[in-house]
Every structure is written in C-alpha cells, then in structure tokens.
C-alpha cells in the first residue's frame, strides 16, 4: 500500500469518567496513535484530533454534534474529511458502547465516508470494502460491540443497585447522608450540611 498517497490521519480518544483524565488513559491513547502514524510514514493531524473527556458512549452521547466524535461525523457528512483518511482509536468500544445494531450503523456511517477505522489495540483496519467482503471483520466488530455494550449495561445495573441501597439506608436511619459530594458552597460537619459563606456568594 502506498501510504504517502493516503488521506489524513486523525485520532479519537474517549474516556467515560473524569477520574480517567487524571490517569493514563488520554496519554496511552494518543501515544499509540502517534506511533501508528510514524511507523507508516504518516503525519497525525493534531489540529483536528478529536476527544471526548468524561463522556459515556453507552447511549451515544459522544455522537452529539457538540462532542468530539459528533464533530468528526459531521465533518465526514459534509465532505470535509478527505477520502482514504484514517481514524485511529484504541478500540471500537471507544467509538460506541451502544447495542451492536446501533454501533454497527455508526461504524458504517464512518467507513462509508471513505474513512478507515484503525483499532490500535489489535491492529484491525475496517473499511467499507472489508466489512462487505470479509465476514471475519464483521464478526469481530459485532463481538467487540456486544462485549462493550454488555459491560456497560452490567455496570449500570450495579450502580443503580448501589444507589438504591444507599437510599434505603437513608430511609431506615442507618445513614445520615446520601453522598459526600456537594457543591463548593456546602460542607459536611459530621452532623449536617453547613453553608460555606465565602463560596455561597
């Protein structure tokens, strides 16, 4: 393949919790994208790299037009992304954790614009042609989507159950507060929430 004749290389990074911003998630994803491009003599377009920080892909929030992936999709639909370009992601579940059926429609939307999706964790390259002609590629994408969706669904159930338990303990008088998190103008003093005057104005 003549890489020099290919379109541009873009990266998309996403993590779902603010805590991951302070960790290694962003650096790991961007560093892998840079190394992939360098190995092929391509230049990663840093001016149009896309990121969604603290955004979940379970309900497709990252595809809204004011989000990173949503902006990329809009650019694809408007013909602003050159054909034969690459979108580098750590794995397909960075793009979507929706149901496999919805996730596949999203993948198709990208590759039908002439963009190759590259998953850096396993070296897979998804194009419209490959997804149509290679059943293995389709199966891999579906299985990854299924696993990611089920993981998110299970996590959601666990979080909901944990909050239900917290509310039950509050109603039963076993706990005196539901959460330790509060706006900056409130402070827990051990007996109740107190107003922090300097922060309340």
C-alpha positions in Angstrom: 0.0 0.0 0.0 1.3 3.5 -0.9 0.9 5.2 2.4 2.1 8.6 1.1 -0.9 8.7 -1.2 -3.4 8.2 1.5 -5.6 10.8 3.1 -5.0 12.4 6.5 -4.7 10.6 9.9 -6.9 11.6 12.7 -7.2 10.2 16.3 -10.2 9.9 18.5 -9.8 9.4 22.2 -12.5 8.9 24.8 -12.8 8.1 28.4 -16.0 8.0 30.4 -15.1 9.2 33.9 -13.4 12.5 35.0 -11.0 10.3 37.1 -9.5 8.8 34.0 -8.5 12.3 32.9 -6.0 12.4 35.8 -4.8 8.9 34.9 -3.0 7.3 32.0 -6.0 6.9 29.6 -5.5 10.0 27.4 -1.7 9.7 27.2 -1.9 6.0 26.3 -4.5 6.5 23.6 -2.7 9.5 22.0 0.8 7.9 22.2 -0.5 4.7 20.4 -2.0 6.9 17.6 1.3 8.8 17.2 3.3 5.6 17.0 1.0 4.0 14.4 1.3 7.0 12.1 5.0 7.3 12.5 5.5 3.6 11.7 3.8 4.2 8.3 5.4 7.5 7.5 2.2 9.4 8.0 1.6 12.5 10.0 -1.1 12.6 12.7 -3.3 15.7 12.1 -3.1 17.2 15.6 -5.1 20.2 14.5 -8.2 18.0 14.0 -7.7 15.3 16.6 -11.0 14.5 18.4 -11.6 13.7 22.1 -14.5 13.2 24.4 -13.3 13.5 28.0 -15.6 12.1 30.7 -18.2 11.2 28.1 -20.0 7.8 28.0 -20.6 6.1 24.7 -23.3 3.8 26.1 -26.2 6.0 25.0 -24.3 7.5 22.1 -23.8 10.9 23.8 -20.4 11.2 22.2 -22.1 11.4 18.8 -23.9 14.7 19.5 -22.7 17.5 17.3 -21.1 19.3 20.2 -19.0 16.3 21.1 -15.7 15.1 19.6 -17.0 12.1 17.7 -20.1 14.0 16.7 -17.9 16.7 15.2 -15.9 14.1 13.2 -19.2 12.5 11.9 -20.4 16.0 10.9 -17.2 16.6 9.0 -17.5 13.3 7.2 -21.1 14.0 6.1 -20.1 17.4 4.9 -17.2 16.0 2.8 -14.6 17.8 5.0 -12.7 14.7 5.7 -10.6 13.5 2.7 -11.3 10.1 1.3 -8.8 7.4 2.2 -8.2 9.0 5.6 -7.8 7.1 8.8 -9.5 7.4 12.2 -7.3 5.9 14.9 -9.0 4.6 18.1 -7.7 2.4 20.9 -10.6 0.0 20.3 -14.1 0.0 18.8 -15.7 0.5 22.2 -14.1 4.0 22.3 -16.4 4.9 19.4 -19.5 3.2 20.8 -20.9 1.1 23.6 -24.4 1.2 22.2 -26.2 -2.0 21.2 -24.3 -3.9 18.4 -27.0 -3.0 15.9 -26.7 0.8 16.6 -22.9 0.6 16.9 -22.7 -1.1 13.5 -24.7 1.7 11.9 -22.3 4.2 13.4 -19.2 2.3 12.1 -20.9 2.1 8.7 -21.5 5.8 8.7 -17.8 6.4 9.1 -16.4 3.9 6.7 -19.0 4.8 4.0 -17.4 8.2 4.0 -14.2 6.6 2.8 -12.5 6.6 6.2 -10.6 3.5 7.5 -11.2 2.9 11.2 -8.0 1.5 12.8 -8.2 -0.1 16.2 -4.8 0.2 17.8 -5.1 -2.5 20.5 -5.5 -5.3 17.9 -4.3 -3.8 14.6 -7.6 -4.2 12.8 -8.4 -1.9 9.9 -12.1 -1.6 9.0 -13.1 -0.3 5.6 -16.5 -0.4 3.8 -15.0 -2.9 1.4 -13.6 -5.2 4.1 -16.8 -5.2 6.1 -18.8 -6.2 3.0 -16.4 -8.9 1.8 -14.8 -10.3 5.0 -17.2 -12.0 7.4 -14.5 -12.3 10.0 -14.2 -8.5 10.1 -17.9 -8.1 10.6 -17.9 -10.8 13.3 -15.0 -9.2 15.2 -16.8 -5.8 15.1 -20.1 -7.3 16.3 -18.4 -9.3 19.1 -16.5 -6.3 20.3 -19.7 -4.2 20.3 -21.6 -6.9 22.1 -19.0 -7.2 24.9 -18.7 -3.5 25.4 -22.5 -3.0 25.5 -22.9 -5.8 28.0 -20.1 -4.5 30.2 -21.7 -1.0 30.3 -25.2 -2.4 30.9 -23.9 -4.6 33.8 -22.0 -1.6 35.3 -25.2 0.5 35.0 -27.2 -2.1 36.9 -24.6 -2.3 39.7 -24.5 1.5 40.1 -28.3 1.7 40.2 -28.4 -1.1 42.8 -25.8 0.7 44.9 -27.8 3.9 44.9 -31.0 2.1 45.7 -29.2 0.6 48.7 -27.9 4.0 49.8 -31.4 5.5 49.6 -32.8 2.5 51.6 -30.2 3.0 54.3 -31.1 6.7 54.5 -34.8 5.9 54.9 -34.1 3.3 57.5 -32.0 5.8 59.5 -28.8 3.7 59.1 -27.0 6.5 57.3 -27.3 10.3 57.7 -26.1 11.4 54.3 -26.6 10.0 50.8 -23.2 11.2 49.4 -20.1 13.0 50.4 -20.1 15.0 47.2 -21.6 18.5 47.3 -21.3 22.0 45.7 -18.4 24.1 46.9 -20.8 26.2 49.0 -21.8 23.3 51.2 -19.7 21.4 53.8 -20.5 18.3 55.9 -19.5 18.9 59.5 -20.5 15.5 60.9 -24.0 16.4 61.9 -25.4 18.0 58.7 -24.7 20.2 55.7 -23.4 23.7 56.5 -23.3 26.7 54.3 -19.8 27.9 53.4 -20.4 31.6 53.3 -17.4 32.7 51.2 -18.4 30.3 48.4 -22.1 31.0 48.6 -22.0 34.5 47.2 
